[in-house]
Amino acid sequence: MGTIRRGSEQAPVKSRRRIPLGWRLAAPGYVMAAVFLAGCAAKGDVETFHDPATSFDELRTWAFLPSRPPDAITNRPTLVRVIETAIREQMTANGFRLVPLGPDFLVNYHVVGGDVDVRTTWDLYGRADLFLIDAVRDSRSSVYVDGTMIVDVLDPENRSVLWRGVVSKAIPAGSGTARQGLEAVERGVAQVVGQFPP
């Protein structure tokens, strides 16, 4: 298992990138595709935050967080399957191996339903990580809009957040049924997970 090294005196690190999430669609006759197009007309943002006291160099293996906390897509199995497949594929492309036991880190994702105060995401795992509180407090937005997806990399021992990626407008309206919407979700996952490790 890789060793997670920690220090204590560095300041929180935050990277910010604006990444377009809009794609043109050609699907006449499909109301859901039209809804999707409207949802993706604006540019989405990708933000990443990581604990500056953590070294990611020795991380090699990962697993999904067991018993994922409920969120806006808990009852949408098609969307859950698409997101998890996209995460697996991107983590493999990043050089990490999915294992059933003893991972170096855990991965969880959380989809925001409705517009929520960013502060409510400090402690998704029953704890508030201080670096994350500082980083999220200084985020460009004080609100995560409906459809925002959060991807967290966690310490498997204490479930502390080591890295967080946030992509807005990742889950467009109707994406649980429209093929075009599911493809957009796949792209959004690849964009945010592609920035791990920092």
Sequence and secondary structure as in RCSB ss.txt:
>XXXX:A:sequence
MGTIRRGSEQAPVKSRRRIPLGWRLAAPGYVMAAVFLAGCAAKGDVETFHDPATSFDELRTWAFLPSRPPDAITN
RPTLVRVIETAIREQMTANGFRLVPLGPDFLVNYHVVGGDVDVRTTWDLYGRADLFLIDAVRDSRSSVYVDGTMI
VDVLDPENRSVLWRGVVSKAIPAGSGTARQGLEAVERGVAQVVGQFPP
>XXXX:A:secstr
       SS   EEEEEEE        TT HHHHHHHHHTSS EEEEEEE TT   TT  EEEE SS    TTTT
 HHHHHHHHHHHHHHHHHTT EE SSS SEEEEEEE  S EEGGGGTTTTSS  HHHHHHHHTSS SEE TT EE
EEEE TTT  EEEEEEETT S TTTTT HHHHHHHHHHHHHHHTT   
